[in-house]
Amino acid sequence: MSASIQWQKSSFSGGDGPNCVEVAQHEGDIVMRESDSPESVIVTSRDNLAAFIAGVKAGEFDHLIA
């Protein structure tokens, strides 16, 4: 990944503390990483991210935390 990526931290991450989820756009994709492990980057499309978020909101993954 390029150093020129403008990472944005989640507002739920508490600013500059550890355990921050960061997202950005890069070459038409959405990239995500955990601030504690910035070398591990997940790459997805806008459509796939939107589908995942819709699934989370609909409770499709609730069984994973029960």
C-alpha positions in Angstrom: 0.0 0.0 0.0 1.1 3.5 -0.8 2.1 5.9 2.0 0.0 8.5 0.3 -3.3 6.8 1.5 -5.3 9.2 3.6 -6.5 6.9 6.4 -9.6 7.9 8.4 -10.2 6.5 11.9 -13.6 5.4 13.1 -15.3 7.9 15.4 -15.9 4.9 17.8 -12.2 4.3 18.1 -11.5 7.1 20.6 -9.1 9.3 18.6 -5.4 8.4 19.0 -5.8 5.4 21.2 -5.1 1.8 20.4 -7.5 -0.5 18.6 -8.6 2.0 16.0 -10.3 0.9 12.8 -9.1 2.9 9.8 -10.6 3.1 6.3 -9.6 4.8 3.1 -10.1 4.8 -0.7 -7.3 3.5 -2.8 -7.4 3.0 -6.6 -11.2 2.6 -6.6 -11.3 0.2 -3.7 -12.0 0.5 0.0 -9.1 -0.5 2.2 -9.3 -1.1 6.0 -6.8 -1.8 8.7 -6.4 -2.1 12.4 -4.1 0.7 13.8 -2.3 -1.9 16.0 -1.4 -3.9 12.9 -1.1 -1.4 10.0 0.7 -3.9 7.7 -2.5 -6.1 7.5 -4.9 -4.4 5.1 -8.2 -5.7 3.9 -9.3 -4.6 0.4 -12.9 -4.7 -0.8 -15.3 -2.9 -3.1 -17.9 -0.3 -2.2 -20.7 -2.8 -3.0 -19.2 -5.5 -0.9 -18.7 -3.2 2.1 -22.2 -1.8 1.7 -23.6 -5.4 1.7 -21.5 -6.3 4.8 -22.7 -3.2 6.7 -26.3 -4.0 5.7 -25.9 -7.5 7.0 -24.5 -6.3 10.3 -27.4 -3.9 10.7 -29.9 -6.7 9.9 -28.4 -8.9 12.6 -27.0 -11.5 10.2 -23.9 -12.0 12.3 -25.4 -11.8 15.8 -25.0 -15.6 16.2 -21.2 -15.1 16.1 -21.2 -13.0 19.4 -23.9 -14.9 21.3 
